[in-house]
Amino acid sequence: MTTLSGSVLLFNASFEPLGRVSFKHAVKMLVREVAVVHEAHPERMIGPYQWPRALRLVRYVATKWLYRPAGYTRQGVLARERHRCAYCGGRAETIDHLLPRSRGGAWTWLNTVAACGPCNERKGNRTPQEAGMHLRVVPWHPTRAQVAAWS
């Protein structure tokens, strides 16, 4: 039996990739006729529709909003660093503040990096310079489109 899970790639009417939508949302878009199947699984159907791998919108959608700065999220920081520690390159599971919160540091894209537990503990309540630790990445503020591509 096939499950109705997974995601479907979504293209604008101009064939520009917009991101991914859930399979359930993709079927709703087909039923409402706002999208057509661009690429399908061979020999698989969901009702009268081909089983979509990729959809293309029928009408062009202006995507200026996608290129505005993204809102801050913990998962976004981990995704930005590809779940790698900004100090040693190991597997990151925590967020580290470059300027610690106790010293006025904020939860922002430019003040946080992904870090592994040992590096985060080693740095403690200091800046990377004070702890003698070097960043392997430079924190940056992604756009909404970049964050959508990581999801």
Secondary structure, DSSP 8 states (H G I E B T S, - for coil): ---S-SEEEEE-TTS-EEEEEEHHHHHHHHHTTSEEEEEEEEEEEETTEEEEEEEEESS----GGGGSB----HHHHHHHTTTB-TTT-SB--EEEESS-GGGT--SSTTTEEEE-HHHHHHHTTS-HHHHT---SS-----BHHHHHHH-
